[in-house]
Amino acid sequence: MKSLDQPGIIKYIERHLSKWPKNVTVHVNNHECEFAEPPVAQERRFVPTDEIRESLGDVELILKISKIHLEQDLRGVSVFSKGIWYETTLAGSESRDMSQYIFGEIDVPKLDDDTSPIAPFDLSRSMRLNPNNKLVRHIYAFIGEKVEELRRELVSAEKKRKSDEEARKLAQQAEEIAKIINDDFDDFRKKLMRVKTRGGYGSDYSNKLLRGGEEDNDLVLGSEVPAEITSSTGGPGQTGSGGVCNGEHPRNLGPIVEAIEGATKKKGQSTGGQGKKYKRRGGFQVKFKNMGAESYRAKYVGEERTIYINIDHPQLQAAKGLGAITEPAFKRLAYEVAFAEYSVALASEMANHDYYIDPTDPIYDIRETLNRIARKGAMLYSE
């Protein structure tokens, strides 16, 4: 039986404390829960006009742009009425590009005074307002319009930033780091596959565990996808009346085929998925980003399988000095930051799949990963 997830409980409580009166104090064992607002790059304030203002009254919508990628439950506008929190929404901009940096709040006292036949509140305690209520529809319209305006500004600014010369150089460095990380990730995955196969857990165990979020990327020998044959046989097949082979001895499966970078000959064919369309095996990405001096040196976002390196961090800024981002001190520190974050991220991915039994196991794996990746990336330090 798993132990109580105390860190997860603390995290949940601290996020919800931001939505309730400031004089509330919560302790979990010896830890006092405190909410820290994400670092803010900009803040915008909006007031409604015309019909929306007549409906909502004299309210103010506050939108903030975070310097860091916000986790799912921190995104969006918190809707209050007389200080009581009822919902957090992006009003239609959910999952759109750059919406993961927008949060804010609005207080609409008229919600609490609404006497419409259709109540504005969802009685199921789902923390959602009733979209069939006219006042709620106007709230959504106001929030949706302003969030979308701000989101489009952020998308435009991000495109301009990416075209900048320094951004291009940072992207090139990120690709170099990602290549080392993904080489290690692929070697580690294959090693884990061999260990689990010998232990009788099945040859696809590590694919299921660490395939990068893709589910339809298995190949067999064919002529559709550029690939290489990595093993002449795939191991023993099935036996028995329900198996593919009914003989006394199991047959050997066909060659193992993998889509390896640089493969030119089409030796693979997808084994399944919708339309049997092959999806390339996932890996890690590395990106440099301005996340604020008060944020961590790096942040791993599991849903994107991306390691973000914070170029605003005082240590990286000191390494850069007055020079360019191509300075050896800056590049070497960036390698160290990325490798350390990858080591923790890999252990985190394995923990999410219940790979660990002993709480000390991740510490061993993090140390081993740091050693492996440091050896693989040694050539970067000599450039």
N, C-alpha and C positions, 0 to 999 in steps of 0.2 A: 504494500500500500504506500502510495506517495505521501510525503509529508506536506503540511500546509504551506502554500506558496505565500510566505509573508512579504517578500519584496513586491509581488504582484498586487497584493492587497493594499500595501502602502501606496503604490503607484496609482491605483484606482481611486483611493480616498483623496490623495493630494490633487488629482485632476478635478474631482468634483468639489473640492473646497473652494476652487476659484469661482464657482457658480453660486455660492451661498454666503450669508453674512460674514463679515471679516472678524467678528468676535468669537467665532467657533474654534475650539481647540480639540484636536483628536490625537490620542496616543495609541500606538500599536506596540505593545510591550514597552521597551525603553526608547522608542522612536517617536518624536513629535512630528506629526504630518504637517508639512508646509508646502504650499504651491508656489513654484517659481515660473513666472510668465516667460514665454519664449522671448529672446532678444528681438526687438522691433527695429526695423529699418526705416519705416515710414508709418504715419498715421493719417487717415483721411476722415473727415466728418461731413455728413450729408443730412439735409433736411428735405422732407417731401414737399411737393408743390401740387397745385390744382386739386383734382379729385382725390388723390392719395392723401394729401394733407387734410382735406375735409374729413376723410374717413379715419385716419390715424391720429390726428391732432398734432400738436407741436412737439414732435419727437425728433430725436437725433440718432442717426445711424453712425456708429464708429467702426471703421474698417482699419485693420492693422496688417502690415506686410512683415512677416517673420523673416529673420535672416537665415533661419535654418528650416530644413524640411520638417513639417509638422506631422506627427503621428495622427492616425485616422480620427481619434476622438478629440483632438485639439483643433481640428479644422472647422471653419464655418462661423456663422454669426449666432451668438447665444441670444435667444428672445426672452425677455423678462416682462413682467407686468407688476408694477409696484414692488420691485425688488425680488420677485419670485421667478425662478428659472423654469421655463416650460419646454424649450426645444433649442437645438443647435442645428442650423441648416445652411447650405450654400445655395439653396433655392434654384436648383437646376444646373449648377456648375460643378457638381460632384464629378470626380474622375477626369475633369478636363485639365489640360496642360496648365501648370503653374497655380492651380487652385489649392495645391498642398502648402502654399505659403500665406494663405489668407485666413484671418480670424477676426473676430470683433464682437460687438454687442449692440442691442437696441432695447429700450424699455418702452412698452406701449401700455400705459395705464388703462386705456379704453378696453383692453382685453378682459380685465377683471370686472368691468362694469357692463359688459355686453349682455344684452337680454334677448338676443335673436332667437327665433324658434329652433335654429340649428346652433347648438352650443359651440364655442370656439375651442373647447378642450376635449381631448380624447379621454374618455373615462376608463380606458383600459390600462392607464399608467404606463403607456408606451413611450413617454417623453416626446410625444408628437402632438402638434396642434391639428385641429380638424380642418382639412382643406376645403370642405364643403361650406364653411362659414365665410361670409363675405369679407369680414374684417381680416380674417386670416389670409384670404386670397390677396388682399391689398398689401399685407405685410410681405408676403412672398414676392409679389410683383416689385415692390420697392427694393427689397434686399437683392433679388435676382438681377435687376437692372444695374445696380451700383456694383455688385460683385463682378458681373460680367465686364463692365467697363474697366474696372481695375485689373481683372485677369488679362484682358487683351493688352493693356499697357505693359504688364509684366512680360507677356509673351513677346511683344515687340522689343522691349528692352533686353530680354534674354537673347534674342536673335542678333541684336546689335553687339552685345557683349561677346558672343561667340565668334563674331567676325573680326574682333580686335586681334592684333598681332600677338600680344602677350597671351591671350586666351588660346590662340592656335598653338603656341609653344607649350603651354600648360597641357593642352590636350595631347600633344605628342609625347610629353613626359608620362602622362597618365596611361597612354597606350603601352609604353615600354614597361611600366610597372605592372599593368594588367596582364601582359604577356607572361611575365615571370610567375605571377600568381596563378594564372590559369594552367601553366605548365605543371606547377606543383599540384594544383587541384586535380588535374587529370591523372597524374601519377598516383596521387593518394587514392583517388577513386578506384583505379585499377588494382592497387595493392589491397584495398579493402575488399574488393570483389573476389580476389584470389583467396584471401584468408577465410572469408565467409563460405566460399564454395568448398574449400577443404574441410571446413567444420560442419558441412552438411546442411547449410542454411539456404542453398540455392544460388545459382550463378547470377541472378539479377538483383540480389539484395542491395548492393551499393548503388545500382542504377536507380532503384526506387527511393533510396535514401538521399542521394546527392545528385540528382540529374538536372538541377537548375530550374525546376519549375515546369519542364516540358514533359509530356506524357506519351507522345506519339513519335518518338525519334529512333526507334529500333530499326536496324537494317538487316537484310539478308542478302545473299549473293544475287546480283541482278545487273541491270544496265541503265538505271535511271539517275542515280546520285553519284557524284565523284567520291570515291572512297578507296581504302586500301584493305587488303586481307591481313589481319593481325594474328590469325591463328588458323592452321590448316583444318582443325577439327574443333567442334564446339562442345565436346564432352559427350557422355552417354545419354541416350534417349530413353523412352519409356518402354516398359514391358508389361505383360499381363493382358487379360482379355479386354481391358478398357484402354490400353495404350496403343500407340501408333504401331509398335512392333510386337507381334505375338510370339516371337521365337524365344528360345531359351536364353539367349544373350541379347542385351539391348544394342541397338545400332548406334553408330557414332553420328552425332549431328553434323551439319554442314559447317563450312568455314565461318569464323567470326569476322564480320565486316564492320569497319568503323569509318565515319567521315572525318578524316584527318586533314588538318590545314595543309594546303599545298597539293592535295591529291588532284590529279588531272584526269585519270581514267574512270569511267563510270562503271564501277564494279558493285554498287549497292542498289538496293530496292527497299522502299518502306514496307513495313510489315502490317501497318494498320493505321487507325485514326480516321477522321472524316475524310473521305475521298482518298485515303491512303497517302495523304500529303506529308512528306517528311519535314520535321522540324529540327533544326540544328540544336545539338546539345548545348544547354546553357552553361554559363560561366560567370565570373565576377567582372564587374566594370569598376574603373577608378576614375573619379572626377575631382577637379579642384573647384572650390566654391568659397565665396565670401560669406562666412557664417557668424561673424562678430567675434571680437576679442575675448568675450566672456564665455564663449562656447568651447567644447572640447576640441582637441587637435584633429579628430576625425570622427565620423559617424557612419555606421553601417546601416543601410536601409534594406531590410530583408526582402520586402515585396518587390524591390527593383534589382536585388542582388548587386547593389552598388556601394562602394566605399567612397565617401565624400571626405576630402582633405581640406581642412579649414585654413585657408591662406591668410586669414585675419588673426590667427592665433599668435600671441606675443613671441613664442619660440620660433615659429616660421618667419615672422616679420624680422626678428633679430638675425636669423640666418641669411635672409635676403639682404638686409642692410640697405645701403643706398644703391646697390647694384641691380642687376636684372635677375629674373627667375631662372636664368641659365647658370647662375653662379654655383660652383661645386657644393658649397656649404648648404645652400637651399635644396639642391637636388638630392643630396645624400640624406638630409633630414626628412625630406618627403618620402624617400624610400623606406626609411625606418618607421615612419608614422603609418604608411600603408601596410607594411608587412606585419606590424603589431596588430593593427585593426583586423587584418585578414585572419590572423591566427585566432583571435577571439571570435570572429564571425564564423569561422569553420566549426569551432567547438560549439557555438550557439546553434548552428544549423543541425548538428548531430544531436544536441540535447533536445531540440524540438521534435526529433524523431525517436525519442526515448532510447537513444543509443547507450546512455550512461546508467550505471547502477550505483556505483560508488561516487559520492560528491567530489572526491579528489581526482577522479578520472580526467575531467576537463583541464585541470592544471597541468597534468602530464602531457596531454595532447597539445596544449598551447605552447609549452616549452619545446616539444618535438617539432611542431610546425614552424616556430620561430627559427630553430636551428636549420631545418630543411630549406626554408625560403631564403635565409641569409646566405647559405651556400649557393643556391641557384642564382641569386641576384648579385653575387660578388663582382661580376664583370661590370655592373653598372657604376660601381665606385671607382673604377680605374679610368673612366672616360673623362 
